[in-house]
Structure formats: C-alpha cells, structure tokens
C-alpha cells in the first residue's frame, strides 16, 4: 500500500521527468536550428566565393544566434572573403 508521502514523491518524480523531457527536446531543437543555419551560411559562402577558409568556418561555427544574423548580412553584402572577417 502506497502512503500519501510516497504518492507525492512519485507525482513529483513524474512531473520532473516530463519537464526534463520537454526542456531537453526544446534545447535539442534550438541546437538543431543553429546547426542548420551554420550549414546554410557556409554553403552560401561557398556558393559566392568558392572554398571556405578555415578562419571563416571557425567564425561561423563558433557564432551564437545574434552573431549568425550579423554574419548573414555581412556575407550577403561582402565583395570578398576578407570583408567577411572585418569587424563591423
């Protein structure tokens, strides 16, 4: 027979599992979206300028979401690979 305290512990455990799964799913989705953007940006650089230098690859792969936004804009306007690496 389950006691009231055991029932509360079980309920809390189940709630924690559900919340943990939801958080993990959201984090995985966000990481997947960022990875997809990184791949798109690198493909865009390659389409415009040919081979992607390691410096640009490292810059894009290490960028957060806000930086990816700025890089996308900079890449679209750049006339050379060097312009991509120049700070704003």
C-alpha atoms as an extended CHARMM CRD file, in Angstrom:
* protein
*
        88  EXT
         1         1  UNK       CA              0.0000000000        0.0000000000        0.0000000000  PROA      1               0.0000000000
         2         2  UNK       CA              1.3130000000        3.4220000000       -1.0020000000  PROA      2               0.0000000000
         3         3  UNK       CA              1.4530000000        6.1680000000        1.6010000000  PROA      3               0.0000000000
         4         4  UNK       CA              0.4570000000        9.7320000000        0.9890000000  PROA      4               0.0000000000
         5         5  UNK       CA              4.1150000000       10.8380000000        1.1070000000  PROA      5               0.0000000000
         6         6  UNK       CA              5.1360000000        8.1540000000       -1.3960000000  PROA      6               0.0000000000
         7         7  UNK       CA              2.3650000000        9.2790000000       -3.7120000000  PROA      7               0.0000000000
         8         8  UNK       CA              3.6210000000       12.8610000000       -3.5560000000  PROA      8               0.0000000000
         9         9  UNK       CA              7.1880000000       11.7510000000       -4.2590000000  PROA      9               0.0000000000
        10        10  UNK       CA              6.0280000000        9.6630000000       -7.2350000000  PROA      10              0.0000000000
        11        11  UNK       CA              3.9290000000       12.5450000000       -8.5670000000  PROA      11              0.0000000000
        12        12  UNK       CA              6.8960000000       14.9100000000       -8.2440000000  PROA      12              0.0000000000
        13        13  UNK       CA              9.1820000000       12.4120000000       -9.9420000000  PROA      13              0.0000000000
        14        14  UNK       CA              6.8070000000       12.0190000000      -12.8810000000  PROA      14              0.0000000000
        15        15  UNK       CA              6.3990000000       15.7800000000      -13.2020000000  PROA      15              0.0000000000
        16        16  UNK       CA             10.1840000000       16.2000000000      -13.1670000000  PROA      16              0.0000000000
        17        17  UNK       CA             10.5930000000       13.6090000000      -15.9070000000  PROA      17              0.0000000000
        18        18  UNK       CA              8.0100000000       15.3090000000      -18.1070000000  PROA      18              0.0000000000
        19        19  UNK       CA              9.5710000000       18.7280000000      -17.5700000000  PROA      19              0.0000000000
        20        20  UNK       CA             13.0630000000       17.3380000000      -18.1790000000  PROA      20              0.0000000000
        21        21  UNK       CA             11.9970000000       15.7450000000      -21.4470000000  PROA      21              0.0000000000
        22        22  UNK       CA             10.3480000000       18.9770000000      -22.5860000000  PROA      22              0.0000000000
        23        23  UNK       CA             13.4460000000       21.0110000000      -21.7410000000  PROA      23              0.0000000000
        24        24  UNK       CA             15.7290000000       18.5180000000      -23.4680000000  PROA      24              0.0000000000
        25        25  UNK       CA             13.5380000000       18.4990000000      -26.5480000000  PROA      25              0.0000000000
        26        26  UNK       CA             13.4940000000       22.3120000000      -26.7090000000  PROA      26              0.0000000000
        27        27  UNK       CA             17.2760000000       22.5170000000      -26.2770000000  PROA      27              0.0000000000
        28        28  UNK       CA             17.8220000000       19.8970000000      -28.9720000000  PROA      28              0.0000000000
        29        29  UNK       CA             15.5130000000       21.7090000000      -31.3540000000  PROA      29              0.0000000000
        30        30  UNK       CA             17.3040000000       25.0290000000      -30.7670000000  PROA      30              0.0000000000
        31        31  UNK       CA             20.7090000000       23.4090000000      -31.2890000000  PROA      31              0.0000000000
        32        32  UNK       CA             19.4510000000       21.7930000000      -34.4840000000  PROA      32              0.0000000000
        33        33  UNK       CA             18.2050000000       25.1240000000      -35.8000000000  PROA      33              0.0000000000
        34        34  UNK       CA             21.5490000000       26.8020000000      -35.0960000000  PROA      34              0.0000000000
        35        35  UNK       CA             23.4180000000       23.9130000000      -36.7420000000  PROA      35              0.0000000000
        36        36  UNK       CA             21.1740000000       24.2300000000      -39.7890000000  PROA      36              0.0000000000
        37        37  UNK       CA             21.8410000000       27.9570000000      -40.0280000000  PROA      37              0.0000000000
        38        38  UNK       CA             25.5830000000       27.3710000000      -39.7540000000  PROA      38              0.0000000000
        39        39  UNK       CA             25.4390000000       24.8650000000      -42.6130000000  PROA      39              0.0000000000
        40        40  UNK       CA             23.3450000000       27.2550000000      -44.7400000000  PROA      40              0.0000000000
        41        41  UNK       CA             25.7220000000       30.1540000000      -44.1500000000  PROA      41              0.0000000000
        42        42  UNK       CA             28.7660000000       28.0400000000      -45.0170000000  PROA      42              0.0000000000
        43        43  UNK       CA             27.0160000000       26.8390000000      -48.1860000000  PROA      43              0.0000000000
        44        44  UNK       CA             26.2150000000       30.4590000000      -49.0590000000  PROA      44              0.0000000000
        45        45  UNK       CA             29.8610000000       31.4960000000      -48.6050000000  PROA      45              0.0000000000
        46        46  UNK       CA             30.9780000000       28.5720000000      -50.7530000000  PROA      46              0.0000000000
        47        47  UNK       CA             28.4770000000       29.4210000000      -53.4860000000  PROA      47              0.0000000000
        48        48  UNK       CA             29.6200000000       33.0460000000      -53.5810000000  PROA      48              0.0000000000
        49        49  UNK       CA             33.3690000000       32.7040000000      -53.0780000000  PROA      49              0.0000000000
        50        50  UNK       CA             34.3910000000       29.0670000000      -53.5640000000  PROA      50              0.0000000000
        51        51  UNK       CA             36.3040000000       27.1620000000      -50.8860000000  PROA      51              0.0000000000
        52        52  UNK       CA             35.5630000000       28.3320000000      -47.3420000000  PROA      52              0.0000000000
        53        53  UNK       CA             38.7700000000       29.2340000000      -45.4710000000  PROA      53              0.0000000000
        54        54  UNK       CA             39.2250000000       27.7400000000      -42.0060000000  PROA      54              0.0000000000
        55        55  UNK       CA             39.1060000000       31.2010000000      -40.4000000000  PROA      55              0.0000000000
        56        56  UNK       CA             35.6280000000       31.8420000000      -41.7720000000  PROA      56              0.0000000000
        57        57  UNK       CA             34.4710000000       28.3050000000      -40.9920000000  PROA      57              0.0000000000
        58        58  UNK       CA             35.6350000000       28.7350000000      -37.3760000000  PROA      58              0.0000000000
        59        59  UNK       CA             33.9660000000       32.1470000000      -37.1190000000  PROA      59              0.0000000000
        60        60  UNK       CA             30.6230000000       30.8210000000      -38.3670000000  PROA      60              0.0000000000
        61        61  UNK       CA             30.7320000000       27.5710000000      -36.3770000000  PROA      61              0.0000000000
        62        62  UNK       CA             31.5440000000       29.4480000000      -33.1560000000  PROA      62              0.0000000000
        63        63  UNK       CA             28.8360000000       32.0850000000      -33.5810000000  PROA      63              0.0000000000
        64        64  UNK       CA             25.7350000000       32.4510000000      -31.4520000000  PROA      64              0.0000000000
        65        65  UNK       CA             22.3380000000       33.2670000000      -32.9560000000  PROA      65              0.0000000000
        66        66  UNK       CA             22.8210000000       37.0480000000      -32.8670000000  PROA      66              0.0000000000
        67        67  UNK       CA             26.2390000000       36.7800000000      -34.4750000000  PROA      67              0.0000000000
        68        68  UNK       CA             24.8560000000       34.4720000000      -37.1750000000  PROA      68              0.0000000000
        69        69  UNK       CA             22.3180000000       37.1930000000      -38.0210000000  PROA      69              0.0000000000
        70        70  UNK       CA             25.1100000000       39.7260000000      -38.4550000000  PROA      70              0.0000000000
        71        71  UNK       CA             27.2780000000       37.3200000000      -40.4370000000  PROA      71              0.0000000000
        72        72  UNK       CA             24.4310000000       36.5340000000      -42.8150000000  PROA      72              0.0000000000
        73        73  UNK       CA             24.0120000000       40.2290000000      -43.5480000000  PROA      73              0.0000000000
        74        74  UNK       CA             27.7670000000       40.7930000000      -43.8680000000  PROA      74              0.0000000000
        75        75  UNK       CA             28.2050000000       37.7990000000      -46.2130000000  PROA      75              0.0000000000
        76        76  UNK       CA             25.3330000000       38.9420000000      -48.4200000000  PROA      76              0.0000000000
        77        77  UNK       CA             26.9860000000       42.3440000000      -48.8860000000  PROA      77              0.0000000000
        78        78  UNK       CA             30.6460000000       41.2860000000      -48.9880000000  PROA      78              0.0000000000
        79        79  UNK       CA             32.5630000000       41.5440000000      -52.2200000000  PROA      79              0.0000000000
        80        80  UNK       CA             35.4130000000       39.4020000000      -50.9160000000  PROA      80              0.0000000000
        81        81  UNK       CA             36.1800000000       36.8340000000      -48.2280000000  PROA      81              0.0000000000
        82        82  UNK       CA             38.3170000000       39.4120000000      -46.4430000000  PROA      82              0.0000000000
        83        83  UNK       CA             35.2820000000       41.6710000000      -45.9300000000  PROA      83              0.0000000000
        84        84  UNK       CA             33.5430000000       38.8750000000      -44.0280000000  PROA      84              0.0000000000
        85        85  UNK       CA             36.3620000000       38.7860000000      -41.4870000000  PROA      85              0.0000000000
        86        86  UNK       CA             36.4600000000       42.5560000000      -40.9440000000  PROA      86              0.0000000000
        87        87  UNK       CA             34.7660000000       43.7050000000      -37.7370000000  PROA      87              0.0000000000
        88        88  UNK       CA             31.7130000000       45.9150000000      -38.0920000000  PROA      88              0.0000000000
